[in-house]
Amino acid sequence: MVVYPHATSPTTRAAVPATRATYARWARASAPALGIYVASRVVVLLTLGIVAKLRHRALGHYLTRWDSHWYIQIARSGYASAIPRGHGNAAQVNLGFFPLLPLLIRLTHWVTSLSYAAAGETLTWCVGAVAAVAVWWLVRDHFGDRVATRATVLIFFSPAAVIFSLVYSEGLIIALVSVTLLALERRRWVMAALAAALATACDPVASAAIIACAVAGYSAWRSDRDARALWALALSPLGIGSFFLYLWIHTGSPFSWYLAQRAGWQAGPMGTGIFYAVYRLFAHGFNDVNSLVKTITFVATIGIVVLWRRSHVPRTWSAYAGAVLVFGLLSPIVGISPRLLLRAFPLFAVVAARVSRQRFVVIAILSALAMCALAVASTTISWTP
């Protein structure tokens, strides 16, 4: 019998075009999400470009400020080994930031030979595109194409969406959590757990993904005695657990992140962030942009939660978004900010599904205008993203 190594069976030949057709359909379906993402980044770049021109600054100056500086510093030099004495600006140190984004920036720098700042920008822009596609498919699975497109618009034109153009971890978080929630719905437990574990290495608020894994795992175990579901709970804390173990070895304390945050940024009694914002708004009026924005966001969140309670959404979405909001409620200074609400991104899907077409258009326009306004405010000390 003669075997022809390059020959393919009719079944194999049929499978190749079928696979290509599947990828082509997937790419066409993902096009709206990518188009929305690109459009939102163009709007932000034009806004920041105008500010840079008027202030005689380079555009890059506004793309690597605030937390971007810390992530790039970690990628370049690694973590500090101790927290400086004092409180506030004098005590701020890069131990207050999680490691996955800096690790990926360093990898991008090594692969592309770009500067650390350029590598960070390239990475976060690409990750943001992945996040847009992941969100679109997650929402599509439950609500269909129209709502998926609406939700993607609301997320990537949200007031805090300027951060997708900075070296921030939100794009990475949203991409990984979207994969987590999608995998949980499809009972791909290990994939969900690994995506959640990576998310928890981005930011402490992303640890809300662990709650979603726990809810899905317990539900599957209780209804079907599916022992594989326990992997979702067992593996999902690996990211944050590994980081705290590293801190223990590197600094002598597994709580160095918490101590650094308390010393440099998060001073004050736990659970007072919202009250602090409202108090400062009444004390300083509209001159305190941060408190004004947080108060408006808190009121808007109450309205969204009311819509949420009347909607039929997966329990994993509720568990994740609810846990994110609890993080905000517990914070001594952040409260419910536009950036925190952005991390609770499944909430935007409910708004997209429940409002009429006319109201959606109004909300989207107002949201985009707020995004531009906060992009301008982020170039000064008026609003800290």
C-alpha positions in Angstrom: 0.0 0.0 0.0 1.4 3.4 -1.0 0.8 6.3 1.4 0.9 9.8 0.0 1.8 12.0 2.9 0.5 15.2 1.3 -2.8 13.7 0.3 -5.9 14.8 2.2 -9.2 12.9 2.6 -12.4 14.5 1.3 -13.4 15.0 5.0 -10.2 17.0 5.7 -10.6 19.0 2.5 -14.1 19.9 3.5 -13.0 20.8 7.0 -10.5 23.4 5.9 -13.0 25.6 3.9 -15.5 25.1 6.8 -13.0 26.4 9.3 -12.0 29.3 7.1 -15.7 30.1 6.7 -16.2 30.1 10.4 -13.3 32.4 11.0 -14.6 34.7 8.2 -18.1 34.8 9.9 -16.5 35.5 13.3 -14.4 38.4 11.8 -17.4 39.9 10.1 -19.5 39.6 13.3 -16.7 41.3 15.3 -16.4 44.2 12.9 -18.9 46.4 14.7 -17.1 46.1 18.0 -13.8 47.0 16.4 -15.3 49.9 14.5 -16.8 51.3 17.7 -13.5 50.9 19.5 -11.5 52.6 16.8 -14.1 55.5 16.6 -13.9 56.0 20.3 -10.1 56.2 20.3 -10.1 58.6 17.4 -12.4 60.9 19.4 -10.2 60.7 22.5 -7.0 61.3 20.4 -8.5 64.3 18.7 -9.6 65.8 22.0 -6.3 65.3 23.6 -4.5 66.4 20.5 -6.4 69.7 20.6 -5.4 70.2 24.2 -1.8 69.3 23.5 -1.7 71.9 20.7 -3.2 74.6 22.8 -0.9 73.9 25.7 2.2 73.4 23.5 2.8 69.9 24.7 3.5 66.6 23.0 0.5 64.3 22.8 2.5 61.5 24.4 2.7 63.6 27.6 -1.0 63.2 28.1 -1.0 59.5 27.3 1.5 58.4 30.0 0.4 60.4 33.0 -1.3 59.4 36.3 -1.2 55.6 36.9 0.5 55.1 33.5 3.7 56.5 35.1 3.7 53.8 37.8 3.0 50.9 35.4 5.8 52.0 33.1 8.1 52.4 36.0 7.5 48.9 37.2 8.0 47.5 33.7 11.3 49.4 33.5 12.8 48.9 36.9 10.7 46.4 38.9 9.1 46.9 42.3 10.5 48.9 45.2 11.4 47.0 48.3 10.0 49.4 50.9 7.3 52.0 51.4 8.7 55.5 52.1 7.8 57.1 55.4 5.0 59.6 55.6 1.6 59.9 54.0 0.2 61.2 50.7 2.5 62.1 47.8 5.7 61.5 49.9 4.7 57.9 50.5 3.6 57.0 47.1 5.5 54.0 45.7 4.9 51.4 42.9 4.1 48.7 45.4 0.5 50.0 45.2 0.0 48.5 41.7 -0.6 45.0 40.4 1.9 43.2 38.1 0.3 41.7 35.0 0.2 44.9 32.9 3.8 45.8 33.7 4.9 42.3 32.9 3.2 42.5 29.5 4.7 45.9 28.8 8.1 44.5 29.5 7.4 41.6 27.2 6.2 44.0 24.5 9.3 46.1 24.9 11.5 43.1 24.6 9.7 41.8 21.4 9.4 45.1 19.6 12.3 47.1 21.0 10.0 50.0 21.5 10.5 52.3 24.5 8.7 51.3 27.6 6.2 54.1 27.2 5.5 53.3 23.5 5.3 49.6 24.4 2.8 50.4 27.0 0.7 52.4 24.6 0.8 49.8 21.9 -0.1 47.1 24.3 -3.1 48.9 25.9 -4.5 50.0 22.6 -4.4 46.4 21.2 -5.8 44.9 24.5 -8.6 47.5 24.3 -9.6 46.2 20.8 -9.6 42.6 22.2 -11.8 43.9 25.1 -14.3 45.4 22.7 -14.6 42.2 20.8 -14.9 40.1 23.9 -17.6 42.3 25.4 -19.5 42.2 22.2 -19.6 38.4 22.1 -20.4 38.1 25.7 -23.4 40.4 25.5 -24.4 38.9 22.1 -24.7 35.4 23.6 -27.4 36.7 26.0 -29.1 39.6 24.3 -28.3 39.4 20.6 -26.4 41.5 18.1 -28.3 44.8 18.5 -27.9 45.0 22.3 -24.3 43.8 22.0 -23.5 46.7 19.7 -25.3 49.2 22.0 -23.5 47.9 25.1 -20.1 48.2 23.3 -20.9 51.8 22.4 -21.9 52.7 26.0 -18.7 51.0 27.4 -16.2 52.5 25.0 -17.8 55.9 24.9 -18.4 55.9 28.7 -17.2 59.0 30.7 -14.1 57.2 31.9 -13.3 55.6 28.6 -10.3 58.0 28.1 -8.3 55.4 30.1 -8.4 53.0 27.2 -6.0 55.4 25.5 -3.7 55.6 28.6 -1.4 52.9 30.0 -4.1 51.6 32.3 -5.2 48.1 33.1 -9.0 48.4 32.5 -8.8 47.1 28.9 -7.0 44.0 30.1 -9.4 43.5 33.0 -12.5 43.8 30.8 -11.0 41.5 28.2 -10.1 38.8 30.7 -13.4 39.1 32.7 -15.4 38.9 29.5 -13.6 35.7 28.6 -14.2 34.4 32.2 -17.9 35.1 32.1 -18.3 33.7 28.6 -16.4 30.5 29.6 -18.5 30.1 32.7 -21.7 30.2 30.7 -20.3 27.6 28.4 -19.0 25.5 31.3 -15.4 25.7 30.2 -14.2 25.7 33.8 -10.4 25.7 33.4 -10.5 28.4 30.8 -12.7 30.5 33.0 -10.4 29.9 36.0 -7.3 30.8 34.1 -8.8 34.0 32.7 -10.1 35.0 36.1 -6.6 34.3 37.7 -5.0 36.6 35.1 -7.6 39.2 35.8 -6.9 39.2 39.5 -3.2 39.9 38.7 -4.3 43.2 37.0 -6.1 45.0 39.9 -7.7 44.1 43.2 -11.1 45.1 42.0 -10.8 42.4 39.3 -10.8 39.9 42.1 -14.6 40.2 41.8 -14.1 37.6 39.0 -13.4 35.0 41.8 -17.0 35.6 43.1 -18.4 34.9 39.7 -16.4 31.7 39.5 -17.6 30.6 42.9 -21.3 31.3 42.0 -21.0 29.3 38.8 -19.0 26.5 40.3 -21.4 26.1 43.2 -24.4 26.2 41.0 -23.0 23.5 38.7 -22.0 21.3 41.6 -25.4 21.6 43.3 -27.4 21.0 40.1 -25.3 18.4 38.3 -22.6 17.3 40.8 -20.1 18.5 38.2 -16.8 18.2 40.1 -14.9 19.9 37.3 -16.7 23.2 38.2 -14.6 23.3 41.3 -11.6 24.1 39.2 -13.1 27.5 38.6 -13.0 28.3 42.3 -9.7 26.6 43.0 -7.6 28.2 40.3 -9.2 31.7 40.0 -7.3 33.3 43.0 -3.9 32.2 41.6 -3.1 35.6 40.2 -3.6 37.7 43.3 -2.3 35.0 45.5 0.9 34.8 43.5 1.4 38.5 43.7 0.9 38.6 47.4 3.4 35.7 47.8 5.9 37.6 45.7 5.4 40.7 47.9 6.0 38.6 51.0 9.3 37.4 49.6 10.3 40.7 48.1 9.3 43.1 50.9 8.8 40.9 53.9 5.0 41.5 54.1 2.3 40.0 51.9 0.2 43.1 52.7 2.6 45.6 51.1 0.2 46.5 48.3 -2.5 47.4 50.9 0.0 49.3 53.1 1.3 51.2 50.1 -2.2 52.2 49.0 -3.1 53.3 52.5 0.0 55.4 52.9 0.0 57.0 49.4 -3.6 57.1 48.2 -6.4 55.5 50.3 -6.1 57.1 53.7 -9.3 57.4 55.8 -11.9 55.1 57.3 -13.1 52.2 55.1 -16.5 52.6 53.6 -16.5 56.4 53.6 -15.6 57.1 49.9 -19.1 58.0 48.8 -19.9 60.2 51.9 -16.5 61.9 51.4 -17.3 62.8 47.8 -20.8 64.2 48.7 -19.4 66.2 51.6 -16.7 67.7 49.5 -19.2 68.6 46.8 -21.4 70.5 49.3 -18.3 72.1 50.9 -16.5 73.2 47.7 -19.3 73.2 45.1 -18.6 72.6 41.4 -15.0 73.6 41.9 -14.3 70.1 43.1 -14.6 68.2 39.8 -13.6 64.8 41.3 -16.4 64.9 43.9 -18.9 66.2 41.4 -18.2 63.4 39.0 -18.2 60.7 41.7 -21.6 62.0 43.1 -23.2 62.0 39.7 -21.8 58.5 39.0 -23.2 57.2 42.3 -26.7 58.6 41.5 -26.5 57.1 37.9 -25.4 53.8 39.4 -28.5 53.6 41.6 -30.7 54.0 38.5 -28.7 51.3 36.7 -29.1 48.9 39.6 -32.9 49.5 39.6 -32.9 48.5 35.9 -30.6 45.5 36.7 -33.1 44.1 39.3 -35.8 44.0 36.7 -33.7 42.3 34.1 -32.9 38.6 33.5 -29.2 38.4 33.4 -26.8 35.5 34.3 -26.1 35.1 38.0 -22.4 35.3 37.2 -22.8 38.8 35.7 -24.7 39.9 38.9 -22.1 38.4 41.1 -19.2 40.1 39.3 -20.8 43.5 38.9 -22.1 43.4 42.5 -18.7 42.6 43.9 -17.1 45.4 41.9 -19.6 47.9 43.4 -19.0 46.5 46.9 -15.3 47.3 46.4 -16.3 50.9 45.6 -18.5 51.1 48.6 -15.7 49.9 50.9 -13.1 52.3 49.5 -12.2 55.1 51.8 -11.7 57.6 48.9 -12.6 56.1 45.5 -16.3 55.5 46.1 -18.3 54.8 43.0 -16.3 56.6 40.3 -16.7 56.5 36.5 -13.6 54.3 36.3 -14.9 51.8 38.9 -18.3 51.7 37.1 -16.5 50.9 33.9 -15.0 47.8 35.6 -18.5 46.7 36.4 -19.1 46.7 32.6 -22.0 44.1 32.6 -24.2 46.9 34.0 -23.9 48.8 30.7 -25.4 45.8 28.9 -28.6 46.1 31.0 -28.9 49.8 30.1 -28.4 48.9 26.4 -31.1 46.2 26.6 -33.7 48.1 28.6 -33.8 51.7 27.2 -35.7 52.7 24.0 -33.8 53.7 20.9 -34.4 57.4 21.4 -33.1 57.2 25.0 -30.1 55.1 24.0 -29.1 57.8 21.5 -29.4 60.5 24.1 -27.4 58.5 26.7 -24.7 57.7 24.1 -24.3 61.3 23.1 -24.2 62.6 26.6 -21.7 59.8 27.6 -19.4 60.7 24.7 -19.5 64.4 25.6 -18.7 63.5 29.2 -15.8 61.3 27.9 -14.4 64.3 26.0 -14.9 66.6 29.0 -13.1 64.2 31.4 -10.4 63.7 28.8 -9.7 67.4 28.9 -10.0 67.4 32.7 -7.4 64.6 33.0 -4.8 66.9 31.4 -5.0 69.1 34.5 -5.4 68.3 38.2 -9.2 68.7 37.8 -10.0 65.0 37.4 -7.8 62.1 38.3 -8.6 59.0 36.1 
